[in-house]
Amino acid sequence: MKTEVITLNESRNVTLTAYIQAVGGEFGNIVKRPAMLVIPGGGYQFCSDREAEPVAMPYLKAGFQVFILRYSVKQDAIWPNPLEDYEQAMELIRSKEEEWKLYPDKVAVIGFSAGGHLAGCAATMSRNRPNAAVLGYAVLGEDVKGCNPSAPDSIAAVTVDTCPCFLFSTRTDNVVPIDNSTRFMTALAEAGVAFESHIYSYGPHGFSTCDSSVQSLEGISVRAPQWVDDSIGWLKEILGDFADGCMSQPKCPLRVNEDHQPWLSVDCSMKLLQSNPHSKGILDYMFQMMQSGAASNYADNPLFKSESDKDGGEFNALSLVTNMRLRDVLNFGQVPENVIEDINTQLQKIENK
């Protein structure tokens, strides 16, 4: 393994430490590796060593090329200096694709506390977005003003363009309130962005890898160390795993639906399709035909029938599936694939606006 420390900004003492593993030879099945950029915490006052090399080691073991960014702190942390440090680091990492033997489209970032804020900003508002972000007990909302008054709220910046995120924290964190994580998750869910989250029952702020070689384990859930292996497993689902001289295809879909695409399709949610007058017309006609019995194969399917409830009113099962994709609704209704594709062809002619 080759280790290199690169100065990104001498006046602000910004450095990037690179840990580059070999490929080929004894690693005959590996021609390139995914990468992880580690951003330690420290309240924008320092970069914690406990959240640097100890964090890098598990990802090295998992096969990543790993980098540690020690970014602008104290008086140099005025925004956007830290974000520019990240941008410079990410640009350099991806530009060294051949020299450092890494996949430029499989570069993740992991940040802790204030470093988690910087990682959250990288995921939501940077020019050079990571392909995935791991956010450890991160300060993500307006609470960041307590350590860096010039820093932005990354929760407000979540959009459909935010990369997939993995979050972990403890419910009893008395430094960064847990709603930093829960509100960020809500924003991700509303934007349709893939994520995984682990909020452990109890534990202090700043528990790093939760290993006894890093800190005392008193007063923290025995399950908290699981975030390390869980995050690596999640990254394999999002980025792919080592295969025969390449990386396997990701297993986890990045979106729960296609509501963010420029054109409609059967993979959009019922809610979105019902809100567009052009697609709603197609859906209304289709379901009217099915409910009327004109399409006899579906006439007895409860999904396409109106029934009386216990108070004598009318309800339709379709009202219960507004968050489902139209494709899933039609499959549940046992609509033939050729009919689904015909509907899809009609919808793909409608702009999503």
C-alpha positions in Angstrom: 0.0 0.0 0.0 1.2 3.5 -0.9 0.6 6.4 1.4 0.9 10.0 0.3 0.1 13.4 2.0 -0.9 16.1 -0.5 -1.1 19.8 0.5 -4.3 21.3 -1.1 -4.0 24.7 0.5 -0.8 25.6 2.4 -2.1 28.8 3.9 -5.1 27.1 5.4 -3.2 23.9 6.2 -5.6 21.8 4.1 -4.3 18.3 3.3 -5.4 15.1 1.6 -3.9 11.9 2.9 -4.1 9.1 0.3 -4.0 5.3 1.1 -3.6 3.5 -2.2 -3.9 -0.2 -2.4 -2.4 -2.4 -5.2 -4.4 -4.0 -7.9 -3.6 -6.9 -10.2 -0.8 -9.3 -9.2 -1.9 -11.0 -6.0 -5.2 -9.1 -6.4 -5.7 -10.6 -9.8 -9.5 -10.2 -9.7 -9.2 -6.4 -9.1 -8.3 -3.9 -11.8 -9.6 -0.8 -10.0 -11.2 0.0 -6.7 -14.1 2.1 -5.4 -12.9 5.0 -3.2 -13.9 6.6 0.1 -13.2 10.2 1.2 -13.1 10.5 5.0 -14.1 13.9 6.5 -13.4 13.9 10.3 -15.5 16.0 12.7 -14.3 18.5 15.3 -16.9 21.3 15.3 -15.1 23.2 12.5 -12.4 23.9 15.2 -10.1 20.9 14.4 -10.1 17.7 12.5 -10.5 14.8 14.9 -7.8 12.0 14.6 -10.3 9.6 16.1 -12.5 10.0 13.0 -9.7 9.8 10.5 -7.3 6.8 10.3 -9.4 4.6 12.6 -12.3 5.1 10.1 -10.1 4.7 7.1 -9.0 1.2 8.1 -12.3 -0.7 7.8 -12.8 0.7 4.3 -9.3 -0.2 3.3 -10.0 -3.8 4.5 -13.2 -3.7 2.4 -11.1 -3.0 -0.7 -11.5 0.8 -1.1 -8.9 3.3 -2.0 -9.2 5.7 1.0 -8.5 9.4 1.4 -8.7 11.6 4.5 -9.5 15.3 4.0 -8.2 17.7 6.8 -10.1 20.8 5.8 -10.2 24.4 6.8 -11.0 25.0 10.5 -11.2 27.8 13.1 -10.9 31.3 11.5 -10.4 29.6 8.0 -13.7 27.7 8.2 -15.7 30.7 7.0 -18.0 29.4 4.3 -17.5 28.3 1.5 -13.8 27.5 2.3 -14.6 24.0 3.7 -16.8 23.1 0.7 -14.1 24.4 -1.7 -11.6 22.1 0.1 -13.9 19.2 -0.5 -14.4 20.2 -4.2 -10.6 20.3 -4.7 -10.1 17.0 -3.0 -12.9 15.3 -5.0 -11.6 16.8 -8.3 -8.1 15.5 -7.6 -9.3 12.0 -6.6 -11.3 11.6 -9.8 -8.6 13.0 -12.0 -6.2 10.4 -10.7 -8.4 7.5 -11.9 -5.5 5.7 -13.7 -2.7 6.5 -11.3 -4.6 5.6 -8.2 -6.6 2.8 -9.9 -10.1 3.8 -8.9 -13.5 4.0 -10.4 -14.4 7.8 -10.7 -18.1 7.0 -10.6 -17.8 5.0 -7.4 -16.4 7.5 -5.0 -18.2 7.8 -1.6 -17.8 10.3 1.2 -18.1 9.7 5.0 -18.3 12.5 7.5 -18.8 12.8 11.3 -20.5 15.6 13.2 -19.3 18.9 11.7 -17.5 16.7 9.1 -20.9 15.1 8.5 -22.2 18.6 7.8 -19.5 19.0 5.1 -20.3 15.6 3.7 -24.0 16.5 3.7 -23.2 19.6 1.8 -21.1 17.6 -0.6 -24.1 15.3 -1.1 -26.6 18.1 -1.7 -24.9 21.2 -3.1 -21.4 20.6 -4.4 -20.3 20.8 -8.0 -18.6 17.4 -7.6 -21.2 15.2 -6.0 -20.1 12.0 -4.4 -21.7 8.8 -5.6 -22.9 8.0 -2.0 -22.6 9.6 1.4 -22.3 8.1 4.9 -23.3 10.6 7.6 -22.3 9.9 11.2 -24.1 11.8 13.9 -24.0 14.7 11.5 -25.1 18.3 12.2 -27.2 18.9 9.1 -29.7 21.6 9.8 -29.6 25.1 11.4 -27.8 23.6 14.4 -24.6 24.0 12.4 -24.6 27.7 13.2 -23.5 26.8 16.7 -20.1 25.8 15.5 -19.9 27.6 12.2 -22.3 30.6 11.8 -21.4 31.0 8.1 -22.3 27.4 7.2 -25.6 26.6 5.3 -28.4 24.3 6.2 -27.9 21.1 4.2 -31.4 19.7 5.0 -33.0 22.6 3.0 -30.7 21.8 0.1 -31.9 18.2 -0.4 -33.3 17.6 -3.9 -33.8 14.7 -6.3 -30.1 15.3 -7.3 -28.8 14.4 -3.8 -26.8 11.2 -3.8 -27.8 8.1 -1.9 -27.1 8.5 1.9 -26.5 6.2 4.9 -27.1 7.8 8.3 -26.3 6.6 11.8 -26.6 8.2 15.2 -27.9 7.6 18.7 -31.2 8.8 20.1 -29.6 10.2 23.2 -26.9 12.3 21.4 -26.8 15.5 23.6 -24.5 17.5 21.2 -26.3 17.1 17.9 -30.0 16.7 18.3 -31.4 13.6 16.6 -33.8 15.6 14.5 -30.8 16.6 12.3 -30.9 13.0 11.1 -34.6 12.5 11.1 -35.4 15.7 9.2 -32.7 14.9 6.7 -34.2 11.4 6.2 -37.7 13.0 5.7 -36.2 15.3 3.0 -34.6 12.4 1.3 -37.8 10.4 1.3 -39.8 13.3 -0.1 -37.2 13.7 -2.9 -37.3 10.0 -3.6 -33.6 9.6 -2.8 -32.3 6.2 -1.7 -31.1 6.0 1.9 -30.6 3.7 4.9 -30.6 4.8 8.6 -29.6 3.4 12.0 -30.6 5.3 15.1 -29.3 3.4 18.1 -31.1 3.4 21.4 -28.5 5.2 23.4 -24.9 6.5 23.3 -22.8 9.7 23.4 -21.9 12.0 20.6 -18.6 11.3 18.7 -18.4 7.5 19.1 -16.4 7.0 15.8 -16.1 3.3 15.0 -17.2 2.4 18.5 -14.2 0.3 19.1 -12.4 0.0 22.5 -9.1 1.0 20.8 -10.6 4.4 20.0 -12.7 5.2 23.1 -14.4 3.8 26.2 -17.5 1.8 25.3 -19.3 2.7 28.5 -22.7 4.2 28.1 -23.3 3.1 24.5 -25.4 0.4 22.9 -23.5 -2.8 22.1 -25.1 -2.7 18.7 -23.7 0.7 17.7 -20.4 -0.8 16.2 -22.6 -2.5 13.6 -22.8 0.7 11.6 -19.4 0.0 10.1 -20.3 -3.3 8.5 -23.7 -2.1 7.7 -22.4 0.9 5.8 -20.0 -1.3 3.8 -22.8 -3.7 3.0 -25.0 -0.8 1.9 -22.2 0.7 -0.3 -21.9 -2.7 -2.1 -25.7 -2.5 -2.8 -25.4 1.1 -4.1 -22.0 1.0 -5.9 -21.6 -2.7 -6.7 -19.1 -5.3 -5.4 -15.9 -6.8 -6.8 -16.7 -9.2 -9.6 -14.6 -10.9 -12.3 -12.2 -8.0 -13.1 -15.0 -5.4 -12.8 -17.7 -4.3 -10.4 -21.0 -6.0 -10.2 -24.2 -4.1 -10.9 -25.8 -2.3 -7.9 -28.6 -4.2 -6.3 -30.4 -1.2 -4.7 -32.5 1.0 -6.9 -31.5 4.6 -6.5 -35.1 5.9 -6.7 -38.4 4.4 -5.5 -40.1 5.8 -8.6 -39.3 7.8 -11.8 -41.1 11.0 -10.6 -37.9 13.0 -11.2 -37.6 12.1 -14.9 -38.4 14.7 -17.6 -41.1 12.4 -19.2 -43.8 10.4 -17.5 -44.0 6.6 -17.5 -45.7 3.7 -15.7 -42.8 3.9 -13.2 -44.1 7.2 -11.9 -46.2 7.3 -8.8 -50.0 7.4 -9.0 -49.9 10.7 -7.1 -47.8 12.4 -9.8 -49.8 10.8 -12.7 -53.1 11.9 -11.2 -51.8 15.5 -10.7 -51.0 15.9 -14.4 -54.2 16.6 -16.5 -52.8 14.8 -19.5 -51.8 11.6 -17.8 -54.9 11.7 -15.5 -57.0 11.6 -18.6 -55.3 8.4 -19.7 -55.7 6.8 -16.3 -59.3 7.9 -15.9 -60.3 6.4 -19.2 -58.4 3.2 -18.5 -59.9 2.6 -15.0 -63.4 3.6 -16.3 -63.2 0.9 -18.9 -62.0 -1.6 -16.3 -64.7 -0.7 -13.8 -67.5 -0.8 -16.4 -66.6 -4.3 -17.2 -65.7 -3.4 -20.8 -62.5 -5.2 -20.0 -64.1 -8.3 -18.5 -60.8 -9.7 -17.3 -60.6 -7.0 -14.6 -64.3 -6.5 -13.8 -64.2 -8.6 -10.7 -60.8 -7.4 -9.5 -61.3 -5.3 -6.3 -58.7 -2.9 -7.4 -60.9 -1.7 -10.2 -64.3 -1.8 -8.4 -66.2 0.7 -6.3 -67.8 -0.8 -3.2 -69.9 0.5 -0.4 -68.3 1.0 2.9 -70.0 0.3 6.3 -71.4 3.8 6.3 -73.0 3.4 2.9 -70.5 5.6 1.1 -68.4 4.7 -2.0 -64.7 4.0 -2.0 -62.2 2.8 -4.6 -59.2 0.7 -3.7 -57.2 3.0 -6.1 -57.4 5.7 -3.4 -55.2 3.6 -1.2 -52.3 3.3 -3.7 -51.4 6.9 -4.5 -47.8 6.5 -3.5 -47.3 3.3 -5.6 -45.9 3.2 -9.1 -48.5 2.7 -11.7 -46.6 -0.3 -12.9 -47.0 -1.9 -9.5 -50.7 -1.1 -9.4 -51.3 -2.6 -12.8 -49.2 -5.7 -11.9 -51.3 -6.1 -8.8 -54.4 -5.9 -10.9 -53.0 -8.7 -13.2 -52.9 -6.4 -16.2 -51.0 -8.1 -19.1 -47.5 -6.8 -19.8 -48.4 -5.8 -23.4 -51.2 -3.6 -22.1 -48.8 -2.0 -19.5 -46.3 -1.3 -22.2 -49.0 0.3 -24.4 -50.0 2.6 -21.5 -46.3 3.3 -20.9 -45.9 4.4 -24.6 -48.7 6.8 -24.2 -47.4 8.3 -20.9 -43.8 8.7 -22.3 -45.2 11.3 -24.7 -46.2 13.5 -21.8 -43.7 16.0 -20.4 -43.3 15.9 -16.6 -43.9 19.5 -15.5 
